[in-house]
């Protein structure tokens, strides 16, 4: 476990950004597809669909791009070593079947990294929508509700979203740089920041790998191999306190977590965006946190908010500390992340 003495007083680099700054730099992170790029993505998807295989099996070789592959290679570098996120805008999903949209999305993902399972059923394609689940149920995954999520990281190196339909009201996407939060806490409340390097318990929400505890004990901040890595989901930290074996949160821990949350929600630090149908958003989980505001959906089920989600593990990524084996099973670059339990078979459900 690292202490503040090992970490620089101030982190620098492109992944240290503020929302105020990024609102003036939209051209760096919103990429508008050209008609030729859309056609390139569509021909690659049609090639894969002609093979008659499950979308969950798609590979980079199965999704042969003629020009957009270079952008995706650059995007992988932007995620790992750059600002840590991007929105690719303009995919005409209104003209696609759900199978076609999922194929394009999974094909793009295959150029960025290997797809990881998002639940105990082995789904590599997640469906982010309100299924009427109770956000207060400790076994509910928050993305299956209409409630505000709070800033968090997902169980993979990269998370991708494809917006198919947006909500009637709300459902905005929010991002914040974990390194910017670190810098602010280091300058203003280092004694609280120190507590975020402690191994705090996080609830697995009922999806427990064989032989593991129902919670993980990974610090919100880890310093390893010269990099700061964030791991955070406040609601799951709070619900892990239901387990007697979990480390008890002290008043200092709670104050530190509250300060972290307050900074994440500072309008000068976080960036808010409304994903439009056809937007693909990719976010690097180790340096960025993401969130979603609560929303009001359309009364017609066919019109309700619906996003597809990918969890990806790219080659050439950072090394992670040993403690992340609790979360990933393996921390081998390019093969880590996701939720694997006994009998998990990877596939991509379209519904």
C-alpha positions as CSV (number, residue, x, y, z in Angstrom):
1,X,0.0,0.0,0.0
2,X,1.4,3.4,-1.1
3,X,1.7,6.4,1.1
4,X,1.6,10.0,0.1
5,X,5.4,10.2,0.5
6,X,5.8,8.0,-2.6
7,X,3.5,10.1,-4.8
8,X,4.4,13.4,-6.4
9,X,3.0,16.6,-4.8
10,X,1.3,17.4,-8.1
11,X,0.5,15.2,-11.1
12,X,0.8,16.6,-14.6
13,X,0.0,15.5,-18.1
14,X,-2.9,15.5,-20.5
15,X,-5.2,13.4,-18.3
16,X,-5.0,16.1,-15.6
17,X,-7.8,18.4,-16.9
18,X,-10.8,20.4,-15.7
19,X,-14.3,20.5,-17.1
20,X,-14.0,24.3,-17.5
21,X,-11.0,23.8,-19.7
22,X,-12.5,20.9,-21.7
23,X,-15.7,22.8,-22.5
24,X,-13.4,25.1,-24.5
25,X,-11.6,22.2,-26.2
26,X,-14.5,20.2,-27.7
27,X,-12.6,19.7,-30.9
28,X,-10.2,17.4,-29.0
29,X,-12.8,15.0,-27.7
30,X,-15.8,15.2,-30.0
31,X,-15.0,13.5,-33.4
32,X,-17.5,13.8,-36.1
33,X,-17.7,10.8,-38.5
34,X,-17.4,11.6,-42.2
35,X,-19.7,9.8,-44.7
36,X,-16.6,7.8,-45.9
37,X,-15.9,6.7,-42.3
38,X,-19.5,5.7,-41.7
39,X,-19.3,3.6,-45.0
40,X,-16.1,2.0,-43.8
41,X,-17.7,1.0,-40.5
42,X,-20.7,-0.4,-42.3
43,X,-18.8,-2.5,-44.8
44,X,-16.8,-4.0,-41.9
45,X,-20.0,-4.8,-40.0
46,X,-21.6,-6.4,-43.1
47,X,-18.5,-8.5,-43.5
48,X,-18.7,-9.8,-40.0
49,X,-22.5,-10.4,-40.2
50,X,-21.9,-12.5,-43.4
51,X,-19.8,-15.0,-41.2
52,X,-22.9,-16.0,-39.2
53,X,-21.2,-15.9,-35.8
54,X,-22.2,-14.5,-32.4
55,X,-21.2,-10.8,-32.0
56,X,-19.5,-11.8,-28.8
57,X,-16.8,-13.5,-30.8
58,X,-15.9,-10.5,-33.0
59,X,-12.2,-9.8,-33.4
60,X,-10.2,-7.0,-35.0
61,X,-9.5,-9.3,-38.0
62,X,-13.2,-10.0,-38.4
63,X,-13.9,-6.3,-38.6
64,X,-11.6,-5.2,-41.4
65,X,-11.4,-1.4,-41.7
66,X,-9.9,0.4,-44.7
67,X,-9.4,3.8,-43.2
68,X,-10.9,4.3,-39.7
69,X,-8.5,1.8,-38.2
70,X,-5.8,4.5,-37.9
71,X,-8.2,6.7,-35.9
72,X,-8.9,3.8,-33.5
73,X,-5.2,3.2,-33.1
74,X,-4.8,6.8,-32.2
75,X,-7.8,6.6,-29.9
76,X,-6.3,3.8,-27.9
77,X,-3.3,6.0,-27.2
78,X,-5.5,8.9,-26.3
79,X,-7.3,6.8,-23.8
80,X,-4.2,5.3,-22.2
81,X,-1.7,8.2,-22.4
82,X,-3.8,11.2,-23.4
83,X,-6.9,13.0,-22.0
84,X,-8.5,9.6,-21.3
85,X,-11.8,9.9,-23.2
86,X,-13.5,10.6,-26.6
87,X,-16.9,10.8,-28.2
88,X,-17.3,9.6,-31.8
89,X,-20.4,11.3,-33.2
90,X,-22.6,10.6,-36.2
91,X,-23.3,6.9,-36.5
92,X,-26.7,6.7,-38.1
93,X,-28.2,4.2,-35.6
94,X,-31.7,5.3,-36.6
95,X,-31.1,3.5,-39.9
96,X,-29.8,0.3,-38.3
97,X,-31.2,-2.8,-36.8
98,X,-30.1,-3.4,-33.3
99,X,-27.9,-6.2,-34.6
100,X,-26.2,-3.9,-37.1
101,X,-25.6,-1.2,-34.4
102,X,-24.2,-3.8,-32.0
103,X,-21.9,-5.2,-34.7
104,X,-20.4,-1.8,-35.5
105,X,-20.0,-1.0,-31.8
106,X,-18.4,-4.3,-30.9
107,X,-16.2,-4.1,-34.0
108,X,-14.9,-0.7,-33.0
109,X,-14.3,-2.1,-29.6
110,X,-12.3,-5.0,-31.0
111,X,-9.9,-2.6,-32.5
112,X,-9.3,-1.0,-29.1
113,X,-9.0,-4.1,-26.9
114,X,-10.5,-7.5,-25.9
115,X,-14.1,-7.5,-24.7
116,X,-14.7,-8.5,-21.1
117,X,-17.8,-10.0,-19.4
118,X,-20.0,-7.5,-17.7
119,X,-21.9,-9.8,-15.4
120,X,-22.0,-13.4,-14.1
121,X,-23.8,-14.5,-17.3
122,X,-20.8,-13.6,-19.5
123,X,-22.5,-10.8,-21.4
124,X,-19.8,-8.8,-23.3
125,X,-22.5,-6.4,-24.6
126,X,-24.3,-4.6,-21.8
127,X,-27.7,-2.9,-22.0
128,X,-27.8,0.3,-20.0
129,X,-31.5,1.1,-19.3
130,X,-34.0,1.3,-16.5
131,X,-35.5,-2.1,-15.9
132,X,-37.3,-0.9,-12.8
133,X,-34.7,-2.2,-10.3
134,X,-34.5,-0.7,-6.8
135,X,-31.4,1.4,-6.4
136,X,-31.5,0.8,-2.7
137,X,-31.3,-3.0,-3.1
138,X,-27.7,-4.0,-2.3
139,X,-27.7,-6.5,-5.1
140,X,-28.9,-4.1,-7.7
141,X,-26.5,-2.7,-10.4
142,X,-27.2,1.0,-10.4
143,X,-27.1,1.3,-14.2
144,X,-30.3,-0.8,-14.4
145,X,-32.2,2.1,-12.7
146,X,-33.2,5.7,-13.6
147,X,-31.4,7.0,-10.5
148,X,-28.3,9.3,-10.4
149,X,-25.3,6.9,-10.5
150,X,-22.6,9.0,-8.7
151,X,-19.0,9.2,-10.0
152,X,-17.4,5.7,-10.3
153,X,-15.1,3.5,-12.3
154,X,-16.1,0.3,-14.0
155,X,-14.5,-3.2,-13.8
156,X,-12.4,-2.9,-16.9
157,X,-9.6,-0.8,-18.4
158,X,-11.9,1.0,-20.9
159,X,-15.6,1.5,-20.8
160,X,-17.5,2.2,-24.1
161,X,-21.1,3.4,-24.6
162,X,-23.2,3.6,-27.7
163,X,-26.3,5.7,-27.4
164,X,-29.3,4.2,-29.2
165,X,-32.0,6.4,-27.7
166,X,-31.9,9.2,-25.1
167,X,-34.2,9.9,-22.2
168,X,-37.1,12.3,-22.3
169,X,-35.3,14.4,-19.6
170,X,-31.9,14.0,-18.0
171,X,-29.5,11.1,-18.3
172,X,-26.6,13.4,-19.0
173,X,-23.1,11.9,-19.0
174,X,-20.5,13.3,-16.6
175,X,-16.7,12.8,-16.5
176,X,-14.0,14.0,-14.1
177,X,-10.2,13.5,-13.9
178,X,-9.1,11.5,-10.9
179,X,-5.7,13.1,-11.1
180,X,-7.2,16.6,-10.9
181,X,-9.1,15.5,-7.7
182,X,-5.8,14.1,-6.3
183,X,-4.0,17.4,-6.9
184,X,-6.8,19.4,-5.2
185,X,-6.9,17.1,-2.2
186,X,-3.1,17.0,-2.0
187,X,-3.1,20.8,-1.8
188,X,-6.1,21.4,0.4
189,X,-6.5,18.3,2.7
190,X,-3.5,15.9,2.5
191,X,-4.6,14.2,5.7
192,X,-7.9,13.2,4.2
193,X,-6.2,12.2,0.9
194,X,-4.0,9.7,2.9
195,X,-7.1,7.8,3.9
196,X,-8.0,7.1,0.2
197,X,-4.9,5.0,-0.1
198,X,-6.3,2.6,2.5
199,X,-7.8,-0.8,1.4
200,X,-11.5,0.2,1.6
201,X,-14.2,-2.4,1.1
202,X,-16.3,-2.3,-2.0
203,X,-19.5,-4.5,-2.4
204,X,-19.5,-7.0,-5.3
205,X,-23.3,-6.7,-5.4
206,X,-23.9,-10.4,-5.4
207,X,-21.6,-11.3,-8.4
208,X,-18.9,-13.2,-6.5
209,X,-16.1,-15.2,-8.2
210,X,-15.5,-18.6,-6.7
211,X,-13.5,-18.5,-3.5
212,X,-13.7,-14.7,-3.1
213,X,-15.3,-12.5,-0.5
214,X,-18.5,-10.7,-1.3
215,X,-16.5,-7.5,-1.2
216,X,-13.2,-6.2,-2.5
217,X,-10.6,-4.3,-0.5
218,X,-8.9,-2.1,-3.1
219,X,-7.9,1.4,-2.2
220,X,-9.7,4.2,-4.0
221,X,-6.2,5.5,-5.0
222,X,-3.2,3.3,-5.8
223,X,0.3,4.4,-6.8
224,X,2.1,1.8,-8.8
225,X,4.8,1.8,-11.5
226,X,4.8,5.6,-11.5
227,X,1.1,6.0,-12.1
228,X,-2.0,6.9,-10.0
229,X,-4.8,4.4,-10.5
230,X,-8.4,5.1,-9.3
231,X,-11.0,2.6,-8.2
232,X,-14.2,4.0,-6.9
233,X,-18.0,3.4,-6.5
234,X,-19.3,5.2,-3.4
235,X,-22.6,3.5,-3.3
236,X,-20.9,0.1,-3.3
237,X,-18.4,1.3,-0.6
238,X,-21.3,2.2,1.6
239,X,-23.3,-1.0,1.0
240,X,-20.1,-3.1,1.7
241,X,-20.5,-2.0,5.3
242,X,-23.3,-4.6,5.6
243,X,-20.7,-7.3,5.8
244,X,-19.3,-7.9,9.3
245,X,-15.9,-8.9,7.9
246,X,-15.5,-5.6,5.9
247,X,-13.1,-3.0,7.3
248,X,-15.1,-0.4,9.2
249,X,-15.2,3.1,7.7
250,X,-13.8,5.6,10.3
251,X,-15.1,9.2,10.6
252,X,-11.9,10.2,8.8
253,X,-12.6,7.8,5.9
254,X,-16.1,9.1,5.5
255,X,-14.9,12.7,5.5
256,X,-12.3,11.8,2.9
257,X,-14.9,10.1,0.7
258,X,-17.2,13.0,1.1
259,X,-14.5,15.4,0.1
260,X,-13.7,13.2,-3.0
261,X,-17.3,13.3,-4.0
262,X,-17.6,17.0,-3.5
263,X,-14.6,17.7,-5.8
264,X,-15.9,15.2,-8.4
265,X,-19.2,17.2,-8.5
266,X,-17.5,20.6,-8.6
267,X,-18.8,22.2,-11.8
268,X,-15.4,23.7,-12.5
269,X,-13.8,20.2,-12.4
270,X,-16.3,17.9,-14.0
271,X,-17.5,17.8,-17.6
272,X,-21.2,17.3,-18.5
273,X,-22.3,16.1,-21.9
274,X,-25.6,14.8,-23.4
275,X,-24.9,11.7,-25.5
276,X,-27.0,11.8,-28.7
277,X,-28.2,8.7,-30.6
278,X,-25.3,7.5,-32.6
279,X,-22.6,8.7,-30.2
280,X,-19.9,6.3,-29.1
281,X,-18.2,7.4,-25.9
282,X,-15.0,5.7,-24.7
283,X,-13.5,6.4,-21.2
284,X,-10.3,5.2,-19.6
285,X,-11.2,3.9,-16.1
286,X,-7.8,4.1,-14.5
287,X,-7.5,7.9,-14.7
288,X,-11.1,9.1,-15.2
289,X,-14.4,8.7,-13.3
290,X,-17.8,8.8,-15.0
291,X,-21.4,9.3,-13.9
292,X,-24.9,9.7,-15.2
293,X,-27.6,12.1,-13.9
294,X,-31.0,10.7,-13.1
295,X,-33.6,10.8,-15.8
296,X,-37.3,10.7,-16.7
297,X,-38.0,8.2,-19.5
298,X,-40.6,8.1,-22.3
299,X,-43.9,6.3,-21.6
300,X,-43.6,4.2,-24.7
301,X,-41.2,1.3,-24.0
302,X,-40.0,1.4,-27.6
303,X,-38.7,5.0,-27.2
304,X,-37.0,4.6,-23.8
305,X,-33.4,5.5,-23.1
306,X,-31.1,2.7,-24.2
307,X,-27.3,2.5,-24.4
308,X,-25.1,-0.4,-25.3
309,X,-21.9,-0.8,-23.2
310,X,-18.5,-2.5,-23.7
311,X,-15.8,-3.3,-21.2
312,X,-12.4,-3.5,-23.0
313,X,-8.8,-4.5,-22.1
314,X,-6.2,-3.0,-24.5
315,X,-2.7,-4.1,-25.2
316,X,0.0,-1.7,-24.2
317,X,-1.8,-0.6,-21.0
318,X,-0.3,0.2,-17.6
319,X,0.6,-2.4,-15.1
320,X,-1.8,-2.7,-12.1
321,X,-0.9,-3.5,-8.5
322,X,-1.5,-7.0,-7.2
323,X,-4.5,-6.0,-5.2
324,X,-6.5,-5.6,-8.5
325,X,-6.5,-9.4,-8.8
326,X,-9.4,-9.3,-6.3
327,X,-11.3,-7.4,-9.0
328,X,-10.0,-8.9,-12.2
329,X,-8.8,-12.4,-11.4
330,X,-5.7,-11.7,-13.6
331,X,-4.0,-8.4,-14.0
332,X,-2.3,-9.5,-17.3
333,X,-2.4,-6.6,-19.7
334,X,-4.9,-7.2,-22.5
335,X,-6.6,-10.0,-20.7
336,X,-8.0,-8.4,-17.5
337,X,-11.2,-7.0,-16.3
338,X,-14.9,-8.0,-16.3
339,X,-16.9,-10.3,-14.0
340,X,-16.0,-14.0,-14.3
341,X,-17.7,-16.6,-12.2
342,X,-17.9,-20.4,-12.5
343,X,-19.5,-21.4,-15.8
344,X,-19.2,-18.0,-17.5
345,X,-19.5,-18.2,-21.3
346,X,-18.8,-15.0,-23.3
347,X,-21.6,-13.9,-25.6
348,X,-23.4,-10.8,-26.8
349,X,-27.2,-10.7,-26.1
350,X,-29.0,-8.3,-28.4
351,X,-32.0,-7.8,-26.0
